[in-house]
Amino acid sequence: MLAARRAGSAPAASHNSILALPSSVRQLLPLQRRALATATSDSTTAVASDVSSRTPPYPKLLRRLHEVRRLLPTRSLTLAEKILFSHLDNPEESLLEGTNNGTDIRGRATLKLKPDRVAMQDASAQMALLQFMTCNLPSTAVPASIHCDHMIVGEKGADTDLPNSIAGNKEVYDFLESAAKKYGIEFWPPGAGIIHQAVLENYAAPGLMMLGTDSHTPNAGGLGAIAIGVGGADAVDALVDAPWELKAPKVRGVRLEGKLSGWASPKDVILHLAGKLTVRGGTGYIVEYHGPGVESLSCTGMATICNMGAEIGATTSIFQFTPSAHVPYLHSTHRGSIAEQAAAIAASPGPHNLLVADSGAEYDDEVVINLSELEPHINGPFTPDLSTPLSVFKAAVSANHWPETFGAGLIGSCTNSSYADMTRCESLVRQASAAGLKPKADFFITPGSEQIRATVDRDGTMQTFEQAGGMVLANACGPCIGQWSRTDGVSKGEDNAIFTSYNRNFPGRNDGNRKTMNFLASPELVTAMSYSGRTDFNPVTDSLPLPDGKGVFHFDPPQGTDLPSAGFAAGNPLFQPTPPTPDDSIEIAIDPASDRLAVLEPFEPFPQGELTGMRVLVKVKGQCTTDTISAAGPWLKYKGHLPNISENTLIGAISADTEAVNTVTDVDGSTHTIPELATLWKEAGQPWIVVAEHNYGEGSAREHAALQPRYLGARIVLAKSFARIHETNLKKQGVVPLTFADEADYERLSGCDEVATEGLYDVLRNGGAGEVNLVVKKSKSAEEFSVPVKFNLSKDQCGFILAGSALNLLSQRSKGAE
């Protein structure tokens, strides 16, 4: 990777876009869009690029699958394996080397893949593009898109928040748009919608393989795609046509039986599964849903389930091609030709059937869920795998002393903002409104895309929410990603509860308050519970008093519609993306004096020998997510400026030595915040390591959680275990992830202990072969001992680390260097 320096290029003007309009005009856009939201089912209203450019290369994939069949003639393949293997750059090398000639592929083979597409959200796209720029290529090698969704604050409603966010982030948006136009990337402006919804509506397709710079990229698996969340450096691999490397995942089958009914929703499938598997249960696995119960689900319901596969650590999740759900959805989103091709492939026999698992395909393990018996679940607080069935949640509230009231109910987000979600919630609001009831908790609605917003506005659903007192936020991530400016008087450090239909609920995730308890549930359940304002309310069994005090109201189960009968509305044409045509004349907009954007310089290569003289910066206690390592919220504005955002490094971490958040001591006993001490050591030339517990780096695909420590001087992270995306991100940036051979050794290390490697340099030069130990010298007693460690390093990953980063190696190769 690269370290940062100021850019020398001048800012460039943005033309023919929402961002080029005068601010006075941009202020009017939210008002204009309502009049422009007209219904149509005509294929000419498709807002992305031509459908042919969004169609997976089916002939090429079928040829490659035929080659895989030749190499593995007796092996039955799961659906996930078919799609993955059909995207291999060199099937023979990936499938036969180091796998006992193809008999032990899962968990052992190193798959070198050529994805079809890349999608980036605005926060992560900044660093991805800054890295891509160093490659000096005229355009991206595969189709790509940028979606401005993460930096829009939710506060007063869309009509105010969107123009304010455009004005506040114009510098970053101009950079992203200018780079997109230069390299032929489709640029979706702020207000167009959340990346995962835009991808589902425009780019996802059965059999597609896509990389996305966001952990919830697997949302596209609801439409039968292999979609994997990655860091920016991984995305650059695909953008420059270099093979992207993945350790062959295991495959967990989830067999769905029965049919959802009543209050149960697709969200409850994944909330229940998260409780069974935990946040680490999917690590190293692809989750493949199959069975007769799949037929009862909508395409968007499948996407909801796949979206939250990130919460169990899965590489990705996928549903089999399901004509009853996928064909209507593809037609309704103006991709009928893709539906026809996919249906023909799925109906074909033998080696040509790319979209259905082979008969007899075996899973590494399997979970069975009977949808007919599934009840609503509520997950949380503080972790998405603390799953409680609704029927016993009241007892859990009492037993755990959780707040009995909650202040806000928030529905929508990338996880649950489909037409079906919105109309099912609307049915509950209509029931309550007819009885004269208003929500007791603040009620917020986040449409996932302009297409959804315009459609529910046209069909009256939005008016139903607003008349009930709901606040409609912009088509963006908003409170889900920490971009929530609360106006209800809840102060930092104050215990309180909220209910959301989001996917993630780590401490401080939504509003920056680590004491806010976010309970995850279906949008229907969040809506109904908002009318009580109580955490112990069960809308399935409980009643609410009527306003006149003379009776009670009881909710009937929600009802909704999967797809709008009048077709999806096009919405505001100013939210359409730029065309994917590269223009070399465009000058990329970076102000040399910017505190938001900084061009990058290469990190230094690995030394010619072992690492010595390192010290333990912090011994992290307990959960350490990417939010912990690189907080979002107000820090998102610095995503394109590595020195500035590095000031938040590990500020959410609890030190096992001090038992305090973001508090560590130096060798001389002085007390510092973690980034303060890291900066002092960086300036002194003191390399350092982090010591941590299980699942280090769980959560978002946040590349900065690897970039920032590397920039400040980290060389090693030693943990009990790692989350998949973060472990890969560390390697890409030249940081070595190691795990304890004996987890008890975690207790033997402390902050400021001196550490040196033994055998690491030889392992890196030998392409991952060998053994590594760490020699530890205690800072207080001078006691020395050896800690054996494990590692998972491929030959290419060793090359990344030796070069200083993956991008360093890529740049060397592009210049003809050895």
Secondary structure, DSSP 8 states (H G I E B T S, - for coil): -EEEE---S------SSGGGS-HHHHTTHHHHHHHH--B---GGG--SS-GGGGS--HHHHHHHHHHHHHHSTT----HHHHHHHTTBSSHHHHHHTTTTTTTS-TTT-EEEE--SEEEEEHHHHHHHHHHHHTT--SS-SS-EEEE--TT--BSS-HHHHHHHHHHHTHHHHHHHHHHHHHHT-EEE-TTSB-HHHHHHHHT--TT-EEEESSTTGGGGGGGT-EEEE--HHHHHHHHTT--EEEE--EEEEEEEES---TT--HHHHHHHHHHHH-TTTTTTEEEEEESGGGGGS-HHHHHHHHHGGGGGT-SEEEE---HHHHHHHHHHTT-HHHHHHHHHHHTS-GGG--SS--TT---SEEEEEEGGG---EEE-SSSTT-EEEGGGHHHHHHHHT--SB-SEEEEETTTB-SHHHHHHHHHHHHHHHHTT---SSEEEEE-SBHHHHHHHHHTTHHHHHHHTT-EE--SS-GGGGT-B---S---TT--EEEEES-S---TTTTTS-TTEEEEE--HHHHHHHHTTTBTT--TTT--EE-TTSS-EE--------SS-TT--B---GGGS---S---TT------TT-SSB-EEEE-----SS---SEEEEEEB-S--BHHHHB--GGGGGGTB-HHHHGGGBTTT-BBTTT-SBT-EE-TTS-EE-HHHHHHHHHHTT--EEEE--TTBTBSS--THHHHHHHHHTEEEEEES-B-HHHHHHHHHTT-EEEEESSGGGGGG--TT-EEEEESHHHHHHTTS-S-EEEEEE-TTT--EEEEEEE----HHHHHHHHHTSHHHHHHHHHTT--
